[in-house]
Amino acid sequence: MGKKKTAKKGKKPHKNKPTSKKYTKYKIEGDKAIRMAKACPRCGPGVFLLDSQGRLYCGKCHYTEFKSKKVVEDIAPSEETKEGKEKKE
């Protein structure tokens, strides 16, 4: 009978967490730092909303704002109607 291999015992190796990328949420103009992302209305100015898939989401309190579809729909149909009118004339 062969011997079974056993895993080493002891502490697991330390895994580093990914670094915070809050520096991407600010833009520096002169002496002032300007916030680029929208802040969560519930949590306050220190927590930014994630901009993903047509919505704004807070990972801390789960607040969600949906972006309006009218902005996207208004642009596309108006172009189609202009092209359609030109072709008919």
N, CA, C and O atoms as a GROMACS GRO file, in nm:
protein
  356
    1MET      N    1   0.083  -0.118   0.000
    1MET     CA    2   0.000   0.000   0.000
    1MET      C    3   0.088   0.125   0.000
    1MET      O    4   0.187   0.134   0.073
    2GLY      N    5   0.048   0.222  -0.087
    2GLY     CA    6   0.124   0.346  -0.095
    2GLY      C    7   0.079   0.445   0.012
    2GLY      O    8  -0.031   0.435   0.066
    3LYS      N    9   0.164   0.537   0.040
    3LYS     CA   10   0.131   0.639   0.140
    3LYS      C   11   0.051   0.752   0.074
    3LYS      O   12   0.078   0.790  -0.040
    4LYS      N   13  -0.045   0.805   0.146
    4LYS     CA   14  -0.124   0.919   0.099
    4LYS      C   15  -0.047   1.047   0.127
    4LYS      O   16   0.019   1.062   0.229
    5LYS      N   17  -0.057   1.141   0.031
    5LYS     CA   18   0.006   1.270   0.053
    5LYS      C   19  -0.088   1.356   0.137
    5LYS      O   20  -0.208   1.361   0.110
    6THR      N   21  -0.036   1.419   0.235
    6THR     CA   22  -0.117   1.506   0.320
    6THR      C   23  -0.075   1.650   0.297
    6THR      O   24   0.040   1.679   0.263
    7ALA      N   25  -0.170   1.739   0.315
    7ALA     CA   26  -0.143   1.881   0.298
    7ALA      C   27  -0.058   1.931   0.414
    7ALA      O   28  -0.064   1.878   0.525
    8LYS      N   29   0.021   2.033   0.386
    8LYS     CA   30   0.104   2.091   0.492
    8LYS      C   31   0.015   2.162   0.592
    8LYS      O   32  -0.082   2.228   0.556
    9LYS      N   33   0.049   2.148   0.714
    9LYS     CA   34  -0.027   2.216   0.819
    9LYS      C   35   0.043   2.345   0.857
    9LYS      O   36   0.164   2.359   0.840
   10GLY      N   37  -0.036   2.438   0.907
   10GLY     CA   38   0.020   2.564   0.950
   10GLY      C   39  -0.062   2.680   0.896
   10GLY      O   40  -0.176   2.662   0.852
   11LYS      N   41  -0.003   2.798   0.901
   11LYS     CA   42  -0.074   2.918   0.856
   11LYS      C   43  -0.084   2.923   0.705
   11LYS      O   44   0.006   2.878   0.633
   12LYS      N   45  -0.196   2.977   0.657
   12LYS     CA   46  -0.213   2.998   0.515
   12LYS      C   47  -0.134   3.123   0.474
   12LYS      O   48  -0.116   3.213   0.556
   13PRO      N   49  -0.088   3.129   0.351
   13PRO     CA   50  -0.016   3.250   0.309
   13PRO      C   51  -0.110   3.370   0.303
   13PRO      O   52  -0.228   3.356   0.271
   14HIS      N   53  -0.057   3.488   0.335
   14HIS     CA   54  -0.136   3.611   0.338
   14HIS      C   55  -0.164   3.657   0.196
   14HIS      O   56  -0.071   3.667   0.115
   15LYS      N   57  -0.291   3.687   0.164
   15LYS     CA   58  -0.329   3.741   0.034
   15LYS      C   59  -0.362   3.888   0.049
   15LYS      O   60  -0.442   3.926   0.134
   16ASN      N   61  -0.302   3.970  -0.033
   16ASN     CA   62  -0.328   4.114  -0.028
   16ASN      C   63  -0.462   4.147  -0.091
   16ASN      O   64  -0.499   4.089  -0.193
   17LYS      N   65  -0.534   4.240  -0.030
   17LYS     CA   66  -0.660   4.288  -0.086
   17LYS      C   67  -0.629   4.386  -0.198
   17LYS      O   68  -0.523   4.450  -0.196
   18PRO      N   69  -0.719   4.400  -0.296
   18PRO     CA   70  -0.696   4.501  -0.400
   18PRO      C   71  -0.701   4.641  -0.340
   18PRO      O   72  -0.778   4.667  -0.247
   19THR      N   73  -0.620   4.730  -0.393
   19THR     CA   74  -0.613   4.865  -0.338
   19THR      C   75  -0.737   4.944  -0.374
   19THR      O   76  -0.802   4.919  -0.476
   20SER      N   77  -0.769   5.040  -0.291
   20SER     CA   78  -0.883   5.129  -0.315
   20SER      C   79  -0.850   5.220  -0.432
   20SER      O   80  -0.737   5.267  -0.445
   21LYS      N   81  -0.948   5.245  -0.516
   21LYS     CA   82  -0.926   5.334  -0.630
   21LYS      C   83  -1.006   5.461  -0.616
   21LYS      O   84  -1.062   5.511  -0.713
   22LYS      N   85  -1.012   5.514  -0.495
   22LYS     CA   86  -1.086   5.637  -0.472
   22LYS      C   87  -1.021   5.756  -0.540
   22LYS      O   88  -1.087   5.858  -0.564
   23TYR      N   89  -0.892   5.746  -0.571
   23TYR     CA   90  -0.825   5.856  -0.638
   23TYR      C   91  -0.882   5.879  -0.778
   23TYR      O   92  -0.865   5.987  -0.834
   24THR      N   93  -0.948   5.778  -0.836
   24THR     CA   94  -1.007   5.795  -0.969
   24THR      C   95  -1.139   5.873  -0.962
   24THR      O   96  -1.189   5.916  -1.066
   25LYS      N   97  -1.195   5.892  -0.844
   25LYS     CA   98  -1.324   5.960  -0.828
   25LYS      C   99  -1.308   6.111  -0.811
   25LYS      O  100  -1.408   6.182  -0.801
   26TYR      N  101  -1.185   6.160  -0.807
   26TYR     CA  102  -1.158   6.302  -0.788
   26TYR      C  103  -1.076   6.358  -0.903
   26TYR      O  104  -0.998   6.286  -0.965
   27LYS      N  105  -1.094   6.487  -0.930
   27LYS     CA  106  -1.013   6.557  -1.028
   27LYS      C  107  -0.959   6.682  -0.959
   27LYS      O  108  -1.033   6.752  -0.890
   28ILE      N  109  -0.831   6.709  -0.978
   28ILE     CA  110  -0.769   6.823  -0.911
   28ILE      C  111  -0.760   6.939  -1.010
   28ILE      O  112  -0.704   6.926  -1.118
   29GLU      N  113  -0.817   7.052  -0.968
   29GLU     CA  114  -0.808   7.175  -1.047
   29GLU      C  115  -0.754   7.284  -0.955
   29GLU      O  116  -0.823   7.333  -0.865
   30GLY      N  117  -0.630   7.322  -0.980
   30GLY     CA  118  -0.567   7.424  -0.897
   30GLY      C  119  -0.546   7.371  -0.755
   30GLY      O  120  -0.478   7.271  -0.734
   31ASP      N  121  -0.605   7.440  -0.658
   31ASP     CA  122  -0.593   7.400  -0.517
   31ASP      C  123  -0.712   7.316  -0.469
   31ASP      O  124  -0.715   7.273  -0.354
   32LYS      N  125  -0.808   7.291  -0.558
   32LYS     CA  126  -0.930   7.221  -0.516
   32LYS      C  127  -0.938   7.081  -0.574
   32LYS      O  128  -0.892   7.056  -0.686
   33ALA      N  129  -0.995   6.989  -0.497
   33ALA     CA  130  -1.025   6.854  -0.545
   33ALA      C  131  -1.175   6.848  -0.573
   33ALA      O  132  -1.256   6.875  -0.484
   34ILE      N  133  -1.211   6.814  -0.695
   34ILE     CA  134  -1.351   6.810  -0.736
   34ILE      C  135  -1.396   6.666  -0.746
   34ILE      O  136  -1.327   6.583  -0.805
   35ARG      N  137  -1.513   6.636  -0.688
   35ARG     CA  138  -1.568   6.500  -0.695
   35ARG      C  139  -1.625   6.475  -0.833
   35ARG      O  140  -1.706   6.553  -0.883
   36MET      N  141  -1.583   6.365  -0.895
   36MET     CA  142  -1.631   6.332  -1.029
   36MET      C  143  -1.755   6.243  -1.023
   36MET      O  144  -1.844   6.256  -1.108
   37ALA      N  145  -1.763   6.155  -0.925
   37ALA     CA  146  -1.876   6.062  -0.914
   37ALA      C  147  -1.981   6.120  -0.820
   37ALA      O  148  -1.951   6.205  -0.736
   38LYS      N  149  -2.103   6.074  -0.835
   38LYS     CA  150  -2.213   6.120  -0.751
   38LYS      C  151  -2.206   6.051  -0.615
   38LYS      O  152  -2.174   5.933  -0.607
   39ALA      N  153  -2.236   6.125  -0.508
   39ALA     CA  154  -2.234   6.070  -0.373
   39ALA      C  155  -2.370   6.012  -0.337
   39ALA      O  156  -2.472   6.053  -0.392
   40CYS      N  157  -2.371   5.916  -0.246
   40CYS     CA  158  -2.495   5.852  -0.202
   40CYS      C  159  -2.574   5.949  -0.116
   40CYS      O  160  -2.519   6.007  -0.022
   41PRO      N  161  -2.704   5.969  -0.145
   41PRO     CA  162  -2.783   6.062  -0.064
   41PRO      C  163  -2.811   6.010   0.077
   41PRO      O  164  -2.832   6.091   0.168
   42ARG      N  165  -2.810   5.880   0.098
   42ARG     CA  166  -2.833   5.824   0.231
   42ARG      C  167  -2.706   5.824   0.316
   42ARG      O  168  -2.708   5.865   0.432
   43CYS      N  169  -2.595   5.778   0.258
   43CYS     CA  170  -2.471   5.760   0.334
   43CYS      C  171  -2.392   5.889   0.352
   43CYS      O  172  -2.320   5.903   0.450
   44GLY      N  173  -2.405   5.981   0.259
   44GLY     CA  174  -2.333   6.107   0.272
   44GLY      C  175  -2.224   6.122   0.167
   44GLY      O  176  -2.209   6.037   0.079
   45PRO      N  177  -2.148   6.231   0.177
   45PRO     CA  178  -2.052   6.264   0.072
   45PRO      C  179  -1.929   6.173   0.065
   45PRO      O  180  -1.854   6.182  -0.032
   46GLY      N  181  -1.905   6.089   0.163
   46GLY     CA  182  -1.787   6.002   0.160
   46GLY      C  183  -1.806   5.873   0.083
   46GLY      O  184  -1.709   5.802   0.057
   47VAL      N  185  -1.930   5.841   0.045
   47VAL     CA  186  -1.959   5.716  -0.024
   47VAL      C  187  -2.009   5.748  -0.164
   47VAL      O  188  -2.107   5.820  -0.182
   48PHE      N  189  -1.940   5.692  -0.264
   48PHE     CA  190  -1.976   5.717  -0.403
   48PHE      C  191  -2.069   5.610  -0.457
   48PHE      O  192  -2.069   5.496  -0.410
   49LEU      N  193  -2.150   5.648  -0.557
   49LEU     CA  194  -2.240   5.554  -0.622
   49LEU      C  195  -2.168   5.490  -0.741
   49LEU      O  196  -2.097   5.558  -0.815
   50LEU      N  197  -2.188   5.361  -0.758
   50LEU     CA  198  -2.132   5.287  -0.870
   50LEU      C  199  -2.219   5.313  -0.993
   50LEU      O  200  -2.341   5.306  -0.985
   51ASP      N  201  -2.156   5.341  -1.106
   51ASP     CA  202  -2.229   5.367  -1.230
   51ASP      C  203  -2.219   5.242  -1.316
   51ASP      O  204  -2.114   5.216  -1.376
   52SER      N  205  -2.328   5.163  -1.323
   52SER     CA  206  -2.323   5.036  -1.395
   52SER      C  207  -2.458   5.000  -1.454
   52SER      O  208  -2.561   5.010  -1.386
   53GLN      N  209  -2.459   4.958  -1.578
   53GLN     CA  210  -2.576   4.902  -1.646
   53GLN      C  211  -2.701   4.991  -1.636
   53GLN      O  212  -2.810   4.941  -1.607
   54GLY      N  213  -2.685   5.119  -1.658
   54GLY     CA  214  -2.800   5.208  -1.659
   54GLY      C  215  -2.855   5.241  -1.522
   54GLY      O  216  -2.971   5.281  -1.509
   55ARG      N  217  -2.773   5.225  -1.420
   55ARG     CA  218  -2.820   5.258  -1.285
   55ARG      C  219  -2.703   5.304  -1.200
   55ARG      O  220  -2.587   5.276  -1.231
   56LEU      N  221  -2.735   5.375  -1.092
   56LEU     CA  222  -2.638   5.417  -0.992
   56LEU      C  223  -2.666   5.338  -0.865
   56LEU      O  224  -2.781   5.333  -0.820
   57TYR      N  225  -2.563   5.276  -0.807
   57TYR     CA  226  -2.583   5.183  -0.696
   57TYR      C  227  -2.484   5.211  -0.585
   57TYR      O  228  -2.366   5.235  -0.609
   58CYS      N  229  -2.534   5.208  -0.460
   58CYS     CA  230  -2.450   5.222  -0.342
   58CYS      C  231  -2.428   5.084  -0.282
   58CYS      O  232  -2.524   5.015  -0.246
   59GLY      N  233  -2.304   5.042  -0.271
   59GLY     CA  234  -2.271   4.911  -0.218
   59GLY      C  235  -2.283   4.904  -0.067
   59GLY      O  236  -2.284   4.795  -0.010
   60LYS      N  237  -2.290   5.018  -0.002
   60LYS     CA  238  -2.298   5.019   0.144
   60LYS      C  239  -2.441   5.004   0.195
   60LYS      O  240  -2.467   4.920   0.281
   61CYS      N  241  -2.533   5.084   0.142
   61CYS     CA  242  -2.672   5.080   0.190
   61CYS      C  243  -2.769   5.023   0.086
   61CYS      O  244  -2.889   5.015   0.112
   62HIS      N  245  -2.718   4.984  -0.032
   62HIS     CA  246  -2.797   4.925  -0.140
   62HIS      C  247  -2.898   5.022  -0.201
   62HIS      O  248  -3.000   4.979  -0.255
   63TYR      N  249  -2.869   5.151  -0.193
   63TYR     CA  250  -2.953   5.252  -0.259
   63TYR      C  251  -2.932   5.241  -0.410
   63TYR      O  252  -2.818   5.226  -0.455
   64THR      N  253  -3.040   5.248  -0.487
   64THR     CA  254  -3.030   5.236  -0.633
   64THR      C  255  -3.108   5.348  -0.700
   64THR      O  256  -3.222   5.376  -0.662
   65GLU      N  257  -3.047   5.412  -0.799
   65GLU     CA  258  -3.113   5.510  -0.884
   65GLU      C  259  -3.104   5.459  -1.026
   65GLU      O  260  -2.997   5.420  -1.071
   66PHE      N  261  -3.215   5.457  -1.096
   66PHE     CA  262  -3.214   5.412  -1.234
   66PHE      C  263  -3.202   5.534  -1.325
   66PHE      O  264  -3.269   5.635  -1.304
   67LYS      N  265  -3.116   5.522  -1.427
   67LYS     CA  266  -3.102   5.630  -1.524
   67LYS      C  267  -3.223   5.628  -1.615
   67LYS      O  268  -3.275   5.521  -1.648
   68SER      N  269  -3.268   5.745  -1.656
   68SER     CA  270  -3.387   5.751  -1.740
   68SER      C  271  -3.355   5.702  -1.881
   68SER      O  272  -3.248   5.731  -1.935
   69LYS      N  273  -3.448   5.627  -1.938
   69LYS     CA  274  -3.431   5.575  -2.073
   69LYS      C  275  -3.470   5.679  -2.177
   69LYS      O  276  -3.440   5.662  -2.295
   70LYS      N  277  -3.538   5.786  -2.136
   70LYS     CA  278  -3.585   5.889  -2.228
   70LYS      C  279  -3.469   5.955  -2.300
   70LYS      O  280  -3.481   5.988  -2.418
   71VAL      N  281  -3.358   5.975  -2.231
   71VAL     CA  282  -3.243   6.041  -2.292
   71VAL      C  283  -3.192   5.959  -2.410
   71VAL      O  284  -3.162   6.015  -2.515
   72VAL      N  285  -3.182   5.829  -2.394
   72VAL     CA  286  -3.134   5.742  -2.500
   72VAL      C  287  -3.238   5.730  -2.610
   72VAL      O  288  -3.204   5.734  -2.729
   73GLU      N  289  -3.365   5.717  -2.574
   73GLU     CA  290  -3.471   5.700  -2.672
   73GLU      C  291  -3.498   5.827  -2.751
   73GLU      O  292  -3.532   5.820  -2.869
   74ASP      N  293  -3.483   5.944  -2.689
   74ASP     CA  294  -3.508   6.069  -2.758
   74ASP      C  295  -3.407   6.092  -2.871
   74ASP      O  296  -3.443   6.147  -2.975
   75ILE      N  297  -3.285   6.051  -2.851
   75ILE     CA  298  -3.182   6.074  -2.952
   75ILE      C  299  -3.203   5.982  -3.072
   75ILE      O  300  -3.204   6.029  -3.186
   76ALA      N  301  -3.222   5.854  -3.048
   76ALA     CA  302  -3.232   5.758  -3.158
   76ALA      C  303  -3.357   5.779  -3.245
   76ALA      O  304  -3.342   5.786  -3.367
   77PRO      N  305  -3.479   5.789  -3.191
   77PRO     CA  306  -3.596   5.806  -3.278
   77PRO      C  307  -3.595   5.936  -3.357
   77PRO      O  308  -3.643   5.939  -3.470
   78SER      N  309  -3.541   6.043  -3.301
   78SER     CA  310  -3.541   6.170  -3.372
   78SER      C  311  -3.453   6.162  -3.497
   78SER      O  312  -3.486   6.220  -3.600
   79GLU      N  313  -3.342   6.089  -3.488
   79GLU     CA  314  -3.256   6.072  -3.604
   79GLU      C  315  -3.326   5.988  -3.710
   79GLU      O  316  -3.316   6.016  -3.829
   80GLU      N  317  -3.397   5.884  -3.667
   80GLU     CA  318  -3.468   5.796  -3.760
   80GLU      C  319  -3.580   5.871  -3.831
   80GLU      O  320  -3.602   5.851  -3.951
   81THR      N  321  -3.652   5.956  -3.759
   81THR     CA  322  -3.763   6.029  -3.820
   81THR      C  323  -3.712   6.130  -3.921
   81THR      O  324  -3.775   6.152  -4.025
   82LYS      N  325  -3.598   6.193  -3.892
   82LYS     CA  326  -3.540   6.288  -3.987
   82LYS      C  327  -3.499   6.217  -4.115
   82LYS      O  328  -3.524   6.265  -4.226
   83GLU      N  329  -3.435   6.101  -4.099
   83GLU     CA  330  -3.392   6.024  -4.216
   83GLU      C  331  -3.513   5.975  -4.295
   83GLU      O  332  -3.512   5.975  -4.418
   84GLY      N  333  -3.617   5.934  -4.225
   84GLY     CA  334  -3.738   5.884  -4.289
   84GLY      C  335  -3.808   5.993  -4.369
   84GLY      O  336  -3.857   5.966  -4.479
   85LYS      N  337  -3.813   6.115  -4.317
   85LYS     CA  338  -3.876   6.227  -4.386
   85LYS      C  339  -3.799   6.265  -4.512
   85LYS      O  340  -3.858   6.297  -4.615
   86GLU      N  341  -3.664   6.260  -4.502
   86GLU     CA  342  -3.581   6.295  -4.616
   86GLU      C  343  -3.598   6.195  -4.730
   86GLU      O  344  -3.600   6.233  -4.847
   87LYS      N  345  -3.611   6.066  -4.696
   87LYS     CA  346  -3.627   5.962  -4.796
   87LYS      C  347  -3.763   5.971  -4.866
   87LYS      O  348  -3.774   5.944  -4.985
   88LYS      N  349  -3.867   6.009  -4.790
   88LYS     CA  350  -4.002   6.019  -4.846
   88LYS      C  351  -4.015   6.136  -4.942
   88LYS      O  352  -4.089   6.128  -5.040
   89GLU      N  353  -3.942   6.245  -4.916
   89GLU     CA  354  -3.953   6.366  -4.998
   89GLU      C  355  -3.877   6.359  -5.125
   89GLU      O  356  -3.879   6.454  -5.203
   0.00000   0.00000   0.00000
